[in-house]
Amino acid sequence: MGFSLEDLKKGTSHGLTVNNRAGLEVLKNSLQPISGNNLENRINNMAASVLPQAATVLKESSTRLIFFFDKSSSCSGTEKATISGFNDLIAKEKRSGFPTTVSTILFDNDYEIIHDRLDIKRVNSFNYLAKGGTALYDCLCDNLSKIIKEDEVARVSSPKKTIVTIMTDGNDEHSIYYDLRDTKEIISKCKALGFEFIFLGNGIDAKKEAGKLGIDASHAENYRLENNGILLNFRAVSNVLRSIRANGKIDPNWAAPILNNNLALGDGIHYSDDDSTLRLGGKK
């Protein structure tokens, strides 16, 4: 007998999307080819035991995504690729069904908050124009401090995992209020709370700069400042999310899409990732 998550939702009044596959198999195998009220009763009875397990699975997989995107003038011409890669990642995460909130902050001399702890179901595309300088320290310190304080004031448990992705194509040259030491200190506080950081850099030594900020060098990588290079950054972030949900930690090969692209362009040899290459517009 065929059985799906949607079948379970229709047969109960709970309205949850169940992600406990083992529980579903038990439910599926226990159902015989019956119909009418008997079938509905059997589904409801089994759901009473499966749904609490599923709720636990969902809670343990709750995620907060925080993006810091460089929009300084040197990034001009890459706006569409950044938006396309972001949209593709968000669409994929929406399909996963895991509870997720999104914060998106763009920075140049100042910063602009696009999404502020928004439920991923409500996250839509956006537009921006790259201009100005790079004030990364001011942006990170202001916003990460705000997030920590809001968590404390709310007095509620934060998502099981917070992933912070920083994408920049240059060193900080325009911060006024905070410096490297301040930024390293706030990142250290975030890491103590369980935050994970991914640092993607162009035109700089990403691993070295990440290390200065207190971010593990293995969680940093250089990318090519061209459309496919930017799109593949989001494929790498998707790898990070998948590995954290599966194993509770970042897979050492999370940056394979970026590295393969760098090698391919550097030596003329074609390297491929698990998926086909992303194209502009979020299509494969």
Secondary structure as UniProt FT lines:
FT   HELIX           5..10
FT   HELIX           21..30
FT   HELIX           36..60
FT   STRAND          63..70
FT   HELIX           73..75
FT   TURN            76..77
FT   HELIX           79..96
FT   STRAND          100..107
FT   STRAND          111..119
FT   HELIX           120..122
FT   HELIX           136..154
FT   STRAND          161..168
FT   HELIX           180..192
FT   TURN            193..194
FT   STRAND          195..201
FT   HELIX           206..213
FT   HELIX           217..219
FT   STRAND          220..222
FT   HELIX           227..247
FT   TURN            252..255
FT   HELIX           256..267
FT   TURN            280..281
//
